[in-house]
Amino acid sequence: MAQLWGKLISTLPVTAFYFATIQKPTSLKTFFLFVLTTVLLAACNNSSKKEEVAEDSLQYYPPTPKELSKEEFRNYFRQLSQFFDSTLLDNGFNGGILIAKNGSVIYENYAGYANLRTKDSITANTSMHIASTSKTFTGIAILRLIQEQKLSLNDSINKFFPGFPYAGITVKMLLSHRSGLPNYLYFMSNNKWGLDEKGKWNKQFARNEDVLQMMMDKRPDPTGSVNSRFNYCNTNYVLLAMIIEKVTGQTFPQYMQQKYFGPLQMTNTYVFTLKDTLTATPSFTGNGTYWDFDFLDATYGDKNIYSTPQDLLKWDQALYTDQVISPALLDSAFTPYSNEKPSIHNYGLGWRMQNLPNGKKIVYHFGKWHGNNAAFTRLMDEKATIIILGNKFTRSIYYAAHGAYDIFGDYGEEKDAEADEADTLKTTTGEADRKSTNKSRK
């Protein structure tokens, strides 16, 4: 404030001279009004400077969607409507569908109930568990920290977790699923974490720290040699979320909200924590049975982001700019790193992909967790986005996503639902409805 008055006083002699020599006496009122206005403006300007966001906050300006011609829009809409009416929507689909091109929505539909018990309808604002599609966020968050020179792809895991009993593993190997680490979905269960003496769940939830501690204590066998082959493993992304926390000094849910969800205006997106158990959208088996929480529902990084089709379109569009991450680093995320066996299917850094013989490239990530299914695909040539989320288990979501590709280009999809995620912990539940669909506990 002292500086503010100093600047003001320094201008007063000049201003006073102006009004005293040029203006009429009645202008003295104007003079004092001028002084008051100057003080207020200076104070507001000084205040706004204090409210500036942190230097490393994402300053994001969304791209302007490219308007489609009426003929193009109607053609796509007609094909997509016919396709989904005869597939997902004809089979009791419970969820949301959004298809866009160049950021412009050309088909959007919501069907069924957010909660089958209370019959509240699914809307555009219904947040659903996106399962392993969450890995796209964790992967980009790591790459952004690399861009900010806060860590490196070649950093050893032991740098973040001293005494980690698996040697030679780097951040890049976690991102590309080439670490050879065992999957916590299995070794936590095999070691009876969270079970009481009678073999029943004691209602405790395993957290990321519990996963790391069990690896330290029990040293479960790896699934293969380090960097020898691709092996999809959720443990990798649990550890990556913990690395983000160590580097940023924030919890993963806090960091993702402050750094990405908030700036991108993803208002219905969040990382699930136990405080959300009463409000999170539930999921159901294929025949409508409520799917209870279990001891693995508190880990994140590999899963546990809730979002909507509209918010995921914002995520998709943000990645077409260089504001979230540099083009070079994004290209590295979409580069195949597992080439031991010839295949069009591969994995980058947080993203699955298909590299087709005709040169087309599909970048995507599907997921499933309990009764939730998610499909998120980016057709790079056409800049088309296919998003399908559901909370009543059905593999039809994957078939439908694949089937929609050919509406936009020559993708030759066989509709084989490849890329169902290994997020599910296979168990015998004794429930006929789960056996009938060959579902698994995650």
BALUM-239214 format. One record per residue (C-alpha): residue in three letters; x, y, z. Coordinates in pm, whole numbers, plus 50000, padded with zeros to 5 digits. Example, Ala and Ser with C-alpha at 12.3 -4.5 7.8 and 13.67 -1.06 7.14 Angstrom:
Ala512304955050780 Ser513674989450714 
***
This chain:
Met500005000050000 Ala502925023650075 Gln504235017749723 Leu500755024049584 Trp500475058049758 Gly504015066649655 Lys503185061649288 Leu499965081449326 Ile501575110949506 Ser504275113049242 Thr501575120148981 Leu499615145349183 Pro501745176849118 Val501415172448741 Thr497705165448766 Ala497115194449006 Phe499005218348777 Tyr496835207148488 Phe493605214048671 Ala494845246648829 Thr496115262948509 Ile493895249048237 Gln490645237348388 Lys487865258648537 Pro487425260248916 Thr484415237248888 Ser486795210748763 Leu488165205649114 Lys485425180349171 Thr486635162148862 Phe490165163548995 Phe489245146949324 Leu487155121249136 Phe490205113848922 Val492345108549235 Leu489805084949387 Thr489475065049064 Thr493265062149033 Val493535048349386 Leu490815022549327 Leu492205010848992 Ala495705008049132 Ala494424988249430 Cys492484964249206 Asn495474959548981 Asn497684952649282 Ser495174927449415 Ser494904909049084 Lys498644903649080 Lys498424885849413 Glu495774862349273 Glu497854850748978 Val498004812948946 Ala501114793349027 Glu503844794548767 Asp503514757748677 Ser499724757748652 Leu498264747948317 Gln497004778648130 Tyr494654762047886 Tyr492644776347598 Pro490524749747425 Pro490654746947047 Thr487694759346846 Pro485784729246709 Lys485734727446330 Glu482214731346205 Leu481004702845984 Ser478924709145676 Lys475234700945707 Glu475604672245462 Glu478644657545640 Phe476984660345981 Arg473764643945864 Asn475634615745693 Tyr477634607246006 Phe474634611346234 Arg472494588146022 Gln475144560846013 Leu475964563346382 Ser472304563546485 Gln471564532646279 Phe474674515246408 Phe474114521546780 Asp470354516146760 Ser470994481146626 Thr473844472546865 Leu474264487747210 Leu470904505147243 Asp469064474047133 Asn470574453447414 Gly469774471747736 Phe472794495047733 Asn473334514848051 Gly475654544147996 Gly476694572447767 Ile477924574747408 Leu479634604647249 Ile481114605646900 Ala482884636646769 Lys484894647746469 Asn487344676746487 Gly485934683846831 Ser482354687646703 Val479874663646859 Ile477984644646590 Tyr476284618346805 Glu475514617847177 Asn473144595147366 Tyr472524585347729 Ala470484555147828 Gly469554535848140 Tyr470074543448506 Ala472954556548711 Asn471584535048992 Leu469404505548898 Arg467974504349251 Thr466764540449266 Lys466074544048893 Asp467764577948855 Ser468574582948488 Ile472034586048343 Thr472634621148207 Ala475504640148049 Asn476664649148402 Thr476744613548540 Ser480344605348631 Met481244568848571 His484334548448652 Ile486574547948344 Ala488774519448471 Ser492054516148278 Thr491274545948059 Ser492594563548372 Lys496074552848262 Thr496014578847985 Phe495874605948251 Thr498604590648466 Gly500834586248163 Ile500434622048040 Ala500954635348395 Ile504294617048414 Leu505354630048072 Arg504424665448173 Leu506684662548479 Ile509434650748245 Gln508784681248028 Glu509134702548340 Gln512454684848409 Lys511244671648743 Leu512034635748651 Ser513314614948359 Leu512114584848163 Asn515364567748256 Asp515074574148629 Ser515394542448832 Ile512454532749048 Asn514864529349339 Lys515354566949323 Phe511804571049448 Phe511484539249654 Pro514794531649827 Gly515164494649894 Phe512714485049620 Pro513464447749573 Tyr513244447149193 Ala516364460849021 Gly516834477148683 Ile513324491348637 Thr512874526448499 Val509974550648472 Lys509744542948101 Met509364505748170 Leu506484512648405 Leu504764534448145 Ser505174508647867 His504344477948081 Arg507794463048036 Ser508854461948401 Gly508214424948457 Leu506604433348793 Pro503854411248936 Asn500274423748924 Tyr499074435849264 Leu495514425049184 Tyr496794389649225 Phe499584390649483 Met497524411449727 Ser494754385749704 Asn497084355849712 Asn498644369250032 Lys495144373050180 Trp495454410250235 Gly492374423750411 Leu491004389850517 Asp490214380650875 Glu490864346851039 Lys487674333050888 Gly488704343550540 Lys486214371850521 Trp487004407250415 Asn487714428850720 Lys486444460050541 Gln489904475150511 Phe490904490550177 Ala494364485950031 Arg496014518449927 Asn498934524749695 Glu501264525049995 Asp499994490550098 Val500814476949752 Leu504374490149778 Gln504784477250132 Met503704442250037 Met506184442349751 Met508884452449999 Asp507854426550258 Lys506744396450053 Arg508704401849730 Pro506214383649507 Asp507744366949202 Pro508084388848892 Thr506254378848576 Gly509364380848360 Ser512764396248309 Val513054433848312 Asn512354449547972 Ser512144415747800 Arg508514417447686 Phe505204435247720 Asn503124424248017 Tyr500094445348103 Cys500344451448477 Asn498344475048696 Thr501154476348953 Asn503124498248712 Tyr500584526148725 Val500014523849100 Leu503744530949137 Leu503624559048878 Ala500884576449079 Met503104574049386 Ile506024588849190 Ile503794618249093 Glu503024623249461 Lys506674622349560 Val507714646949288 Thr504854671749334 Gly504324669549710 Gln500574665649651 Thr498284635849664 Phe497474621649323 Pro493784632049346 Gln494734667549447 Tyr497384670849177 Met495164658148897 Gln492384681849000 Gln494674712149026 Lys496794704848721 Tyr494354689448473 Phe490694685548563 Gly490294721448681 Pro492154739348399 Leu490504717348134 Gln487094724748289 Met486424687748336 Thr483824696048598 Asn482484660448640 Thr485864643148661 Tyr487694632748977 Val489964606449126 Phe487924584349356 Thr488874582849724 Leu487054566050011 Lys485164598050094 Asp483324592849763 Thr481924558449844 Leu478424571449918 Thr478184594549617 Ala480104576749339 Thr477984561449062 Pro477644524249142 Ser478114495848897 Phe476154464248829 Thr476594429448687 Gly475134420748350 Asn471844409748507 Gly471564440648727 Thr473004428749058 Tyr474744456149257 Trp478514452149252 Asp479884458049600 Phe483134475949676 Asp486034453649770 Phe489464458149924 Leu491034469349595 Asp488774499449545 Ala491084525449701 Thr494134522549475 Tyr494614547449193 Gly496834555848899 Asp495904523948721 Lys492174531348760 Asn489704550148983 Ile489084581148774 Tyr485404589148730 Ser484434609948428 Thr481814616348160 Pro481854614047780 Gln481784652047753 Asp484734656047989 Leu486714629447804 Leu486124648647480 Lys487744678647650 Trp490694656147737 Asp490884643847379 Gln490794678947236 Ala493384692247481 Leu495854666847345 Tyr495534681846998 Thr497094713647135 Asp500624718447268 Gln499364733947591 Val499134701847794 Ile502274685547663 Ser504784691547384 Pro504154674447048 Ala507444655447076 Leu506554640147412 Leu503024632247296 Asp504474614646993 Ser506604594047229 Ala503444583647412 Phe501994571047083 Thr505144552146981 Pro505064513747000 Tyr507664499847242 Ser506964462547238 Asn508014446846910 Glu509024411647014 Lys506174396946812 Pro504854411046482 Ser501434425746546 Ile499334455946464 His498594458646837 Asn501084476347061 Tyr501494498547366 Gly503114532447403 Leu503434552847721 Gly499984550547874 Trp498204543547545 Arg497294513247341 Met497464515246965 Gln496834497046641 Asn499214504046355 Leu497414491346047 Pro499064479345723 Asn497344507345530 Gly499144533145744 Lys496224542145966 Lys496824545046340 Ile494314539946618 Val495224554246960 Tyr492984542747241 His492554528047587 Phe489724505947701 Gly489024494548053 Lys486804475048288 Trp486414475448662 His483654457048844 Gly480554464348633 Asn482094494348459 Asn483234493748097 Ala485014521747915 Ala486064527047554 Phe488054557747452 Thr489434559147097 Arg491134586046890 Leu491194580346512 Met494154602346430 Asp493694605846053 Glu490074617146074 Lys490414633846417 Ala487384613846523 Thr486744605546888 Ile484734575647008 Ile483754575047376 Ile481484549147538 Leu481054545447914 Gly478794520948094 Asn478114509648451 Lys476264477248378 Phe478724451048264 Thr478684442747894 Arg481454434747650 Ser479234449247379 Ile480764483347455 Tyr484084471347315 Tyr482474455547010 Ala480494487246941 Ala483554509546973 His485494488246725 Gly482544486346492 Ala482224524046477 Tyr485734529146340 Asp484794519845984 Ile482154547145972 Phe485064571645954 Gly487614553345742 Asp489064520645617 Tyr489924503645946 Gly488894468145853 Glu487714461046206 Glu486934424746283 Lys484984435346592 Asp487034411746808 Ala487004432847128 Glu490754429447162 Ala492084451947436 Asp489764441447714 Glu491854452448005 Ala493434428748256 Asp491934448748540 Thr489904420048670 Leu490924396748948 Lys489484363048856 Thr487794345849146 Thr485004321249206 Thr482294341349371 Gly479614314849391 Glu477154338749232 Ala475404324748928 Asp475094358348759 Arg478844364248773 Lys479644329148654 Ser477244332448363 Thr479154361748222 Asn482574348448320 Lys483194380248513 Ser485924386448755 Arg486454404749074 Lys488794433549026 
***
